[in-house]
């Protein structure tokens, strides 16, 4: 490990932009998961970002939490979107 001019060890700072984006989109997806369409799109986006962040060597905890929240939101969004479409097609809404 190299040292800085002051004699301190240099810190390996990796960029974690994708992992942070995954976490933010995952939280937003989780909070809007019940909204038809929105939760599904945000959930799938967060899940895809999480997988991509993990393959790029980003922060593993942030990518896993964001991707997991996105997966939960995607399932919830799929159920709410399906239920809404059934109500619309049956003429009840």
N, C-alpha and C positions, 0 to 999 in steps of 0.2 A: 504494500500500500504506500502510495506517495505521501509526502508531507507538504503542508502549506508553508509559505515563507515564515510564519510565526512558530513553526515546529509542531503544529497540530496535525493529526492525521487527516487526510482529505476524505470527505464524505462522498460516497457514491450516491448521487441523487439521480434517480431515474424519473423520467417524465411519467406522470400518472393521469394525464388528461383524459384518456379514454375511460379509465376506471372511475374517475370522478363524474364524467358525463353519464356513465352507466348507472351510477348510484343516484344521480339527480333524476334521470329519466325513469328509473325504477321506482323511486319514491313518488314521483308525479303519477306514474301509471297505477301504482297501488292505491293512491288517494282517489283517482278517477276511474277505478276499475269497474264500478257498477254502471257508469254512463255508457249506454250502447254506442259502439263504434270507437269512441275515444279510448276507453280502457284496453280494447283489443289492439288498436294500432300502437299505442304507447307501450303496452306490454310486450308485443312482439319486437318493437324497436329496442327496448331495454334488454330483452333476452339476447337479441342478435349482437348488440353492443357488448354485452357481458362476455359472450363467447369470443368475439373479436379481441376484446381487451385481454382475455386470458391467453390467447394465442400470441399476442404481441408482448407478453411478459410484463404486463401492468400489475398494479397492486392486486393481489389475489383476493384479500378479504372484501375490498370495495367492489370488485368485479363480480364476485360470487353473490354478495348481498343484493346488488343492483339487478343482476340477472335473475335471481330467485324471486325478488319482488315483481319483476317484469313477467316471469312465468305465471305467478299467482294472478296477477292482473290480467294476463292474456286469457287464462281459463275463465276468470270471472267475467271479463268482457265478452268472451265468446258465448257464455250462458245468457248474459243480459241482452246481447245483440240477437241471439236466436229467439229468445222469448219475445222480444219486441217485434221481430219480423213475423212470428207466429200470430201475435195479436193484430198486427196490421193486415196480414193476409186473410185472417178470419173475419175482419171487419169489426173487431171489438175496440179498436182504438181510433 
